[in-house]
Amino acid sequence: MKLKYYLLTVAVFVLDHITKWMVRTRMDLHDAIEVIPNYLRISSVRNSGVAFGLFADFQSTWKPYILAAMAVVAVIVIIIYSSRMPLNRTLLQAALAITLGGIVGNFTDRVMHGFVVDFIEFHIGEAFHWPTFNIADSAITIGIALLLVDSVRHPDIDEQFQHQTSD
C-alpha cells in the first residue's frame, strides 16, 4: 500500500476513535440525543459482537479471541492483497484502505475495552430501527461497497491476482 492509502487508513481510524471517545466520555451508557427527530439519534451503546451488533448475543469464553483472530486475518489478507494489486487501481486501493481503517478501529476498541462503542442510530419513529453502528462499521461497509464497484469495473482482477501470486 502506498503512503497516501495508509494515511486514509489512519484518518478513518482517528475519526473513529475520536467519535467513540466523545461518546464514551460525554454520554452515559444508553443515553440518546435526538439529532433529526424520528430519524437519527446519537446513542451510547456497547457492542460485544461485530458490525451492526451481529453475534452480540452469542455467549462463549472464546468469542473475544475468535473476533480478534478474524480481525487479524482480515488485516493480513487486506495488506497482502493490496500489495499485489497495482497502485494505479485507485478505487481498489482506497476501498482496501478504508476497510482496513474500520477493521483496525473496531479491533482496537475491542482490545482496549472488551467491547466496541456504537452510537449512530437510524430509525423511522419507533416503527423501524437499524442496528446502532459507528464510524468503523460505516468505513467497512463503504469499503466493501467500493470493492464491489471496482470488481464490476475490473472483472479481470482474479487474473491479475493469480499472475502476481504465481511469480
C-alpha positions in Angstrom: 0.0 0.0 0.0 1.3 3.5 -0.9 1.6 6.1 1.8 -1.5 8.1 0.8 -3.6 4.9 1.3 -2.0 4.3 4.7 -2.9 7.9 5.6 -6.5 7.2 4.5 -6.5 4.2 6.9 -5.1 6.3 9.7 -7.7 9.0 9.0 -10.6 6.5 9.3 -9.0 5.1 12.5 -8.5 8.5 14.1 -12.0 9.8 13.2 -13.5 6.5 14.5 -11.6 6.8 17.8 -12.3 10.5 18.4 -16.0 10.0 17.9 -16.1 6.9 20.2 -14.1 8.8 22.8 -16.6 11.6 22.7 -19.5 9.3 23.2 -17.7 7.3 26.0 -16.7 10.5 27.9 -19.7 12.7 27.4 -22.6 10.3 27.5 -23.8 7.6 29.9 -24.5 4.2 28.6 -27.9 4.0 26.8 -28.2 7.8 26.8 -29.6 9.2 23.5 -29.6 12.6 21.8 -32.2 13.0 19.0 -30.3 14.8 16.2 -33.0 14.6 13.5 -36.4 13.9 15.2 -37.8 10.5 14.2 -34.8 9.6 12.0 -31.4 9.9 13.7 -30.1 9.8 17.2 -26.7 9.6 18.9 -27.0 6.7 21.4 -24.3 5.3 23.7 -24.2 1.5 23.2 -21.6 -1.1 23.9 -21.4 -3.9 21.3 -19.7 -7.1 22.2 -20.5 -8.5 18.7 -19.3 -7.5 15.2 -20.6 -4.8 12.9 -24.2 -3.7 13.4 -24.4 -5.9 16.6 -24.1 -9.2 14.8 -23.3 -12.1 17.2 -23.7 -9.7 20.2 -26.0 -12.3 21.9 -23.6 -15.2 21.2 -22.0 -16.2 24.5 -18.7 -18.0 24.7 -15.5 -17.6 26.5 -13.8 -18.0 23.1 -15.8 -15.1 21.5 -13.2 -12.3 22.1 -10.4 -14.5 20.8 -12.4 -15.6 17.7 -13.3 -12.0 16.9 -9.7 -10.8 17.4 -8.4 -13.6 15.2 -10.9 -12.8 12.5 -9.7 -9.1 12.5 -6.0 -10.1 12.4 -6.6 -12.4 9.5 -8.7 -9.7 7.7 -5.9 -7.2 8.2 -3.2 -9.6 6.9 -5.3 -10.5 3.8 -6.0 -6.9 3.0 -2.4 -5.9 3.3 -1.2 -8.8 1.1 -3.9 -8.3 -1.4 -3.2 -4.6 -1.6 0.5 -5.1 -2.1 -0.2 -7.5 -5.0 -2.6 -5.1 -6.8 -1.4 -2.2 -9.0 -1.2 1.1 -7.2 -2.9 2.8 -10.2 -6.1 0.9 -9.2 -7.1 3.9 -7.1 -10.6 2.8 -6.2 -9.5 -0.6 -5.2 -6.6 0.7 -3.1 -8.8 3.3 -1.4 -11.5 0.7 -0.7 -9.0 -1.6 0.9 -7.5 1.3 3.0 -11.0 2.4 4.2 -11.9 -1.1 5.1 -8.6 -1.6 6.9 -9.2 1.6 8.9 -12.6 0.3 10.1 -11.3 -3.1 11.0 -8.4 -1.8 13.0 -10.7 0.8 14.7 -13.1 -1.8 16.0 -10.3 -4.3 16.8 -8.5 -1.6 18.9 -11.7 -0.8 20.7 -12.3 -4.5 21.5 -8.8 -5.0 22.8 -8.8 -1.8 24.9 -12.3 -2.0 26.3 -13.6 -5.5 25.7 -16.4 -4.0 23.6 -17.0 -1.7 20.7 -18.7 1.7 21.2 -21.6 2.2 18.8 -23.5 5.4 18.6 -25.2 6.2 15.3 -28.8 5.1 15.4 -31.1 5.4 12.3 -34.8 4.9 12.9 -38.2 5.8 11.5 -40.1 6.8 14.5 -40.5 3.7 16.5 -41.6 1.6 13.5 -38.1 0.8 12.1 -34.8 0.7 13.8 -31.5 0.0 12.1 -28.8 -1.6 14.5 -26.7 1.1 16.1 -23.2 1.4 14.5 -20.1 3.6 14.4 -17.6 5.2 12.0 -15.6 2.0 11.7 -18.7 0.0 10.8 -19.5 2.6 8.2 -16.0 2.5 6.8 -16.1 -1.3 6.5 -19.4 -1.1 4.7 -18.3 1.7 2.4 -15.0 0.0 1.7 -16.7 -3.3 0.7 -19.2 -1.4 -1.5 -16.3 0.3 -3.2 -14.6 -3.1 -3.7 -17.8 -4.4 -5.4 -17.9 -1.4 -7.7 -14.2 -1.9 -8.5 -14.8 -5.6 -9.3 -17.5 -4.7 -11.7 -15.3 -2.1 -13.4 -12.3 -4.5 -13.5 -13.6 -8.1 -13.9 -10.1 -9.2 -14.7 -9.0 -8.8 -11.1 -8.7 -12.5 -10.4 -6.3 -12.9 -13.4 -4.1 -10.1 -12.1 -4.0 -11.6 -8.6 -3.3 -15.1 -9.8 -0.5 -13.7 -12.0 1.0 -11.8 -9.1 0.9 -14.8 -6.8 2.4 -17.2 -9.3 5.5 -15.0 -9.9 
